[in-house]
Amino acid sequence: MTGPVKQARSVARLAAVQALYQMEVSSAGAEAVIREFTEHRFDRDLEDMTLAGADEPFFADLVRGVVAHQKEVDVAVARKLATGWRLERLDATVRAILRAGAYELTHRQDVPTEVVIDEYVELAKSFFEGPEPGFVNGALDAVAQDVRR
């Protein structure tokens, strides 16, 4: 995958995590949030800087896929949490990161496991300075071991 394509996928992953978070806290539907991002957030200038382009079809697939397969994705993640922990106890941003990553691992076989895990760990680092990136790494690695043997 070339640099611009990789960057467009990275931007799409970030946007998908933001969209999933937005959907959870506002109860907005997937199609409304996808439309909002497509019409108002992608390829826009921000304070005299052009933001990197996103792979919009990939973004839409991530959001729709997590919603369509949320029960399965949540079960895959919840199985890997420590005893006594439920997905609902996690920070909403961490939940969004794990859901998007687990969806890619379970339904996007065209993306290598290492790429999926690395991308979502980097996203976690952009949101958190504490143990969350390591937690995301461990959880997604464990999901990958279950679904990509």
Backbone as CSV, one residue per row, in Angstrom:
resi,resn,N_x,N_y,N_z,CA_x,CA_y,CA_z,C_x,C_y,C_z
1,MET,0.849,-1.170,0.000,0.000,0.000,0.000,0.893,1.230,0.000
2,THR,0.587,2.152,-0.880,1.422,3.341,-1.010,1.114,4.365,0.078
3,GLY,1.998,5.329,0.236,1.876,6.350,1.275,0.537,7.072,1.304
4,PRO,0.102,7.672,0.173,-1.181,8.386,0.194,-2.377,7.473,0.493
5,VAL,-2.349,6.255,-0.021,-3.444,5.318,0.244,-3.445,4.927,1.716
6,LYS,-2.266,4.654,2.259,-2.150,4.305,3.683,-2.633,5.463,4.548
7,GLN,-2.234,6.679,4.200,-2.653,7.848,4.973,-4.166,8.029,4.884
8,ALA,-4.750,7.813,3.717,-6.199,7.954,3.557,-6.937,6.922,4.405
9,ARG,-6.381,5.726,4.509,-6.981,4.696,5.366,-6.842,5.084,6.836
10,SER,-5.695,5.631,7.220,-5.495,6.064,8.608,-6.489,7.160,8.984
11,VAL,-6.684,8.114,8.091,-7.656,9.182,8.332,-9.059,8.595,8.432
12,ALA,-9.374,7.625,7.583,-10.687,6.983,7.627,-10.911,6.259,8.955
13,ARG,-9.872,5.609,9.470,-9.993,4.927,10.766,-10.248,5.928,11.893
14,LEU,-9.500,7.023,11.893,-9.710,8.059,12.900,-11.139,8.588,12.813
15,ALA,-11.590,8.879,11.619,-12.946,9.393,11.441,-13.984,8.366,11.882
16,ALA,-13.742,7.092,11.598,-14.680,6.052,12.013,-14.780,5.980,13.529
17,VAL,-13.647,6.076,14.214,-13.666,6.077,15.680,-14.442,7.291,16.187
18,GLN,-14.200,8.443,15.590,-14.936,9.647,15.983,-16.428,9.491,15.712
19,ALA,-16.771,8.915,14.576,-18.180,8.722,14.219,-18.858,7.746,15.175
20,LEU,-18.180,6.650,15.504,-18.752,5.679,16.439,-18.959,6.295,17.814
21,TYR,-18.000,7.097,18.238,-18.129,7.801,19.513,-19.335,8.739,19.452
22,GLN,-19.413,9.515,18.390,-20.519,10.464,18.226,-21.859,9.736,18.237
23,MET,-21.936,8.607,17.571,-23.179,7.843,17.536,-23.568,7.369,18.930
24,GLU,-22.589,6.955,19.702,-22.883,6.454,21.038,-23.363,7.557,21.971
25,VAL,-22.721,8.706,21.934,-23.083,9.756,22.891,-24.300,10.561,22.463
26,SER,-24.644,10.515,21.164,-25.777,11.317,20.695,-26.956,10.474,20.215
27,SER,-26.765,9.170,20.140,-27.788,8.253,19.614,-28.123,8.536,18.150
28,ALA,-27.202,9.149,17.420,-27.396,9.387,15.993,-27.223,8.072,15.236
29,GLY,-27.885,7.949,14.115,-27.778,6.756,13.297,-26.553,6.768,12.406
30,ALA,-26.180,5.597,11.951,-24.972,5.457,11.130,-25.046,6.282,9.852
31,GLU,-26.143,6.211,9.135,-26.225,6.915,7.849,-26.154,8.428,8.031
32,ALA,-26.782,8.943,9.086,-26.726,10.386,9.343,-25.302,10.828,9.656
33,VAL,-24.593,10.033,10.443,-23.218,10.395,10.810,-22.295,10.255,9.604
34,ILE,-22.462,9.213,8.811,-21.649,9.054,7.599,-21.871,10.247,6.672
35,ARG,-23.113,10.633,6.492,-23.437,11.783,5.636,-22.799,13.066,6.182
36,GLU,-22.872,13.276,7.498,-22.270,14.467,8.107,-20.773,14.522,7.839
37,PHE,-20.088,13.398,8.044,-18.644,13.371,7.806,-18.330,13.614,6.335
38,THR,-19.073,12.982,5.458,-18.825,13.106,4.022,-19.066,14.525,3.533
39,GLU,-20.136,15.140,4.016,-20.503,16.467,3.524,-19.777,17.611,4.232
40,HIS,-19.403,17.420,5.496,-18.907,18.558,6.259,-17.517,18.408,6.866
41,ARG,-16.952,17.224,6.876,-15.677,17.060,7.576,-14.519,16.661,6.681
42,PHE,-14.771,15.834,5.685,-13.680,15.376,4.830,-13.289,16.446,3.820
43,ASP,-11.991,16.489,3.516,-11.446,17.391,2.499,-11.817,18.847,2.745
44,ARG,-11.768,19.262,3.987,-12.076,20.643,4.347,-10.814,21.325,4.841
45,ASP,-10.769,22.631,4.642,-9.672,23.423,5.183,-9.985,23.779,6.620
46,LEU,-8.968,23.723,7.456,-9.120,24.063,8.862,-7.999,25.028,9.218
47,GLU,-8.343,26.262,9.521,-7.355,27.272,9.889,-6.213,27.332,8.874
48,ASP,-6.575,27.495,7.614,-5.625,27.631,6.510,-4.788,26.386,6.238
49,MET,-5.206,25.245,6.755,-4.514,23.990,6.464,-5.517,23.022,5.829
50,THR,-5.109,22.339,4.794,-5.965,21.331,4.199,-5.729,20.019,4.932
51,LEU,-6.795,19.451,5.425,-6.675,18.176,6.123,-6.425,17.062,5.120
52,ALA,-5.794,16.016,5.560,-5.521,14.880,4.684,-6.830,14.255,4.246
53,GLY,-6.844,13.766,3.014,-8.035,13.116,2.491,-8.246,11.766,3.143
54,ALA,-9.501,11.367,3.218,-9.848,10.073,3.800,-10.322,9.137,2.708
55,ASP,-10.126,7.860,2.927,-10.708,6.829,2.068,-12.167,6.723,2.515
56,GLU,-13.027,7.506,1.886,-14.415,7.617,2.329,-15.199,6.309,2.226
57,PRO,-15.028,5.527,1.161,-15.737,4.234,1.142,-15.286,3.308,2.286
58,PHE,-13.995,3.334,2.605,-13.473,2.527,3.708,-14.064,3.011,5.029
59,PHE,-14.109,4.334,5.226,-14.725,4.925,6.414,-16.175,4.448,6.555
60,ALA,-16.941,4.577,5.484,-18.354,4.184,5.529,-18.497,2.694,5.827
61,ASP,-17.617,1.869,5.248,-17.657,0.435,5.525,-17.382,0.152,6.995
62,LEU,-16.415,0.844,7.572,-16.113,0.633,8.987,-17.311,0.976,9.864
63,VAL,-17.895,2.129,9.647,-19.026,2.556,10.475,-20.214,1.616,10.286
64,ARG,-20.584,1.369,9.034,-21.721,0.471,8.773,-21.439,-0.937,9.285
65,GLY,-20.214,-1.384,9.109,-19.850,-2.736,9.534,-19.918,-2.915,11.031
66,VAL,-19.409,-1.944,11.784,-19.482,-2.037,13.242,-20.935,-2.068,13.678
67,VAL,-21.766,-1.224,13.089,-23.182,-1.188,13.463,-23.870,-2.509,13.097
68,ALA,-23.645,-2.990,11.887,-24.301,-4.215,11.430,-23.865,-5.445,12.212
69,HIS,-22.621,-5.452,12.679,-22.067,-6.625,13.362,-21.713,-6.326,14.818
70,GLN,-22.360,-5.320,15.398,-21.957,-4.863,16.733,-22.048,-5.963,17.783
71,LYS,-23.073,-6.767,17.753,-23.196,-7.821,18.766,-22.010,-8.783,18.672
72,GLU,-21.705,-9.215,17.466,-20.580,-10.133,17.250,-19.251,-9.486,17.631
73,VAL,-19.065,-8.234,17.234,-17.833,-7.502,17.540,-17.694,-7.325,19.053
74,ASP,-18.787,-6.935,19.705,-18.746,-6.737,21.152,-18.428,-8.031,21.886
75,VAL,-18.980,-9.148,21.429,-18.692,-10.441,22.058,-17.215,-10.783,21.883
76,ALA,-16.684,-10.550,20.689,-15.266,-10.851,20.425,-14.365,-10.055,21.355
77,VAL,-14.705,-8.799,21.608,-13.903,-7.948,22.494,-14.144,-8.336,23.954
78,ALA,-15.413,-8.490,24.326,-15.757,-8.758,25.731,-15.105,-10.044,26.232
79,ARG,-14.951,-11.036,25.368,-14.291,-12.292,25.747,-12.858,-12.079,26.187
80,LYS,-12.272,-10.981,25.753,-10.856,-10.727,26.031,-10.640,-9.762,27.194
81,LEU,-11.714,-9.293,27.788,-11.581,-8.392,28.936,-11.319,-9.211,30.195
82,ALA,-10.714,-8.576,31.168,-10.428,-9.239,32.442,-11.734,-9.677,33.099
83,THR,-11.655,-10.717,33.890,-12.819,-11.218,34.607,-13.465,-10.098,35.394
84,GLY,-14.778,-9.991,35.261,-15.511,-8.970,35.979,-15.652,-7.656,35.231
85,TRP,-14.948,-7.511,34.117,-15.046,-6.292,33.325,-16.065,-6.484,32.210
86,ARG,-16.841,-5.452,31.986,-17.790,-5.458,30.873,-17.403,-4.333,29.924
87,LEU,-17.752,-4.488,28.683,-17.442,-3.489,27.669,-17.995,-2.118,28.062
88,GLU,-19.149,-2.092,28.699,-19.781,-0.837,29.093,-18.951,-0.060,30.117
89,ARG,-18.070,-0.724,30.833,-17.237,-0.049,31.834,-16.078,0.723,31.202
90,LEU,-15.761,0.424,29.965,-14.645,1.085,29.294,-15.036,2.493,28.864
91,ASP,-14.053,3.350,28.737,-14.249,4.684,28.198,-14.872,4.573,26.801
92,ALA,-15.776,5.486,26.466,-16.478,5.425,25.178,-15.517,5.486,23.992
93,THR,-14.431,6.241,24.115,-13.456,6.310,23.022,-12.731,4.975,22.873
94,VAL,-12.367,4.352,23.983,-11.726,3.038,23.929,-12.680,2.024,23.302
95,ARG,-13.948,2.083,23.674,-14.945,1.177,23.069,-14.997,1.367,21.563
96,ALA,-15.013,2.613,21.112,-15.074,2.890,19.678,-13.832,2.353,18.964
97,ILE,-12.666,2.545,19.566,-11.413,2.039,18.981,-11.457,0.517,18.899
98,LEU,-11.849,-0.134,19.988,-11.887,-1.602,20.001,-12.918,-2.142,19.026
99,ARG,-14.067,-1.504,18.943,-15.096,-1.980,18.013,-14.631,-1.873,16.569
100,ALA,-14.054,-0.744,16.207,-13.573,-0.576,14.830,-12.454,-1.575,14.524
101,GLY,-11.518,-1.715,15.457,-10.425,-2.669,15.245,-10.908,-4.100,15.173
102,ALA,-11.805,-4.474,16.062,-12.334,-5.847,16.044,-13.141,-6.100,14.780
103,TYR,-13.875,-5.102,14.307,-14.601,-5.273,13.043,-13.618,-5.540,11.901
104,GLU,-12.562,-4.752,11.838,-11.573,-4.980,10.769,-10.974,-6.378,10.865
105,LEU,-10.661,-6.800,12.071,-10.055,-8.126,12.240,-11.019,-9.246,11.852
106,THR,-12.298,-9.064,12.132,-13.260,-10.137,11.860,-13.854,-10.092,10.460
107,HIS,-13.890,-8.918,9.823,-14.594,-8.805,8.554,-13.794,-8.200,7.407
108,ARG,-12.599,-7.749,7.641,-11.782,-7.162,6.574,-10.495,-7.965,6.442
109,GLN,-10.610,-9.138,5.894,-9.455,-10.026,5.752,-8.413,-9.464,4.790
110,ASP,-8.768,-8.429,4.032,-7.819,-7.820,3.094,-6.788,-6.936,3.792
111,VAL,-6.995,-6.661,5.074,-6.065,-5.815,5.827,-5.248,-6.709,6.758
112,PRO,-3.920,-6.682,6.652,-3.093,-7.536,7.508,-3.309,-7.252,9.001
113,THR,-3.250,-8.306,9.791,-3.456,-8.217,11.237,-2.572,-7.152,11.872
114,GLU,-1.291,-7.157,11.525,-0.351,-6.225,12.129,-0.727,-4.782,11.830
115,VAL,-1.220,-4.541,10.620,-1.623,-3.190,10.231,-2.810,-2.746,11.076
116,VAL,-3.811,-3.610,11.210,-4.995,-3.268,11.996,-4.591,-2.912,13.427
117,ILE,-3.841,-3.785,14.062,-3.460,-3.555,15.458,-2.624,-2.293,15.590
118,ASP,-1.613,-2.129,14.745,-0.755,-0.938,14.816,-1.549,0.351,14.629
119,GLU,-2.453,0.352,13.667,-3.237,1.561,13.394,-4.088,1.964,14.600
120,TYR,-4.753,0.992,15.222,-5.628,1.332,16.345,-4.844,1.631,17.625
121,VAL,-3.675,1.052,17.776,-2.817,1.425,18.909,-2.358,2.874,18.727
122,GLU,-1.986,3.240,17.518,-1.587,4.632,17.253,-2.750,5.589,17.495
123,LEU,-3.950,5.188,17.110,-5.119,6.026,17.404,-5.294,6.188,18.908
124,ALA,-5.158,5.098,19.636,-5.284,5.171,21.094,-4.243,6.134,21.673
125,LYS,-3.038,6.103,21.129,-1.984,7.020,21.600,-2.347,8.476,21.325
126,SER,-3.113,8.715,20.272,-3.490,10.094,19.965,-4.570,10.612,20.912
127,PHE,-5.288,9.708,21.563,-6.331,10.106,22.508,-5.894,9.997,23.968
128,PHE,-4.978,9.085,24.267,-4.646,8.763,25.658,-3.138,8.734,25.881
129,GLU,-2.723,9.142,27.084,-1.313,9.077,27.465,-1.048,7.973,28.478
130,GLY,-2.082,7.356,29.006,-1.945,6.344,30.046,-1.825,4.939,29.490
131,PRO,-2.428,3.978,30.168,-2.303,2.575,29.796,-3.202,2.139,28.631
132,GLU,-4.057,3.018,28.169,-5.035,2.624,27.148,-4.419,2.072,25.863
133,PRO,-3.362,2.674,25.301,-2.781,2.089,24.084,-2.314,0.640,24.289
134,GLY,-1.706,0.355,25.416,-1.291,-1.019,25.710,-2.488,-1.945,25.861
135,PHE,-3.543,-1.433,26.468,-4.770,-2.212,26.614,-5.367,-2.528,25.242
136,VAL,-5.426,-1.523,24.368,-5.944,-1.720,23.001,-5.090,-2.753,22.279
137,ASN,-3.779,-2.656,22.405,-2.873,-3.607,21.769,-3.177,-5.026,22.237
138,GLY,-3.257,-5.225,23.541,-3.507,-6.562,24.078,-4.860,-7.107,23.686
139,ALA,-5.887,-6.270,23.758,-7.237,-6.729,23.428,-7.356,-7.091,21.954
140,LEU,-6.847,-6.235,21.059,-6.959,-6.534,19.635,-6.080,-7.714,19.229
141,ASP,-4.915,-7.844,19.852,-4.067,-9.005,19.585,-4.796,-10.291,19.978
142,ALA,-5.471,-10.269,21.113,-6.206,-11.450,21.571,-7.384,-11.758,20.640
143,VAL,-8.088,-10.718,20.181,-9.179,-10.925,19.220,-8.617,-11.528,17.939
144,ALA,-7.498,-11.000,17.471,-6.886,-11.504,16.229,-6.516,-12.979,16.355
145,GLN,-6.020,-13.384,17.524,-5.653,-14.791,17.723,-6.883,-15.690,17.624
146,ASP,-8.038,-15.192,18.023,-9.267,-15.977,17.918,-9.806,-16.049,16.502
147,VAL,-9.738,-14.929,15.771,-10.442,-14.864,14.489,-9.554,-15.012,13.266
148,ARG,-8.246,-14.934,13.427,-7.346,-15.019,12.261,-6.279,-16.083,12.477
149,ARG,-6.700,-17.279,12.662,-5.741,-18.375,12.869,-5.140,-18.840,11.599
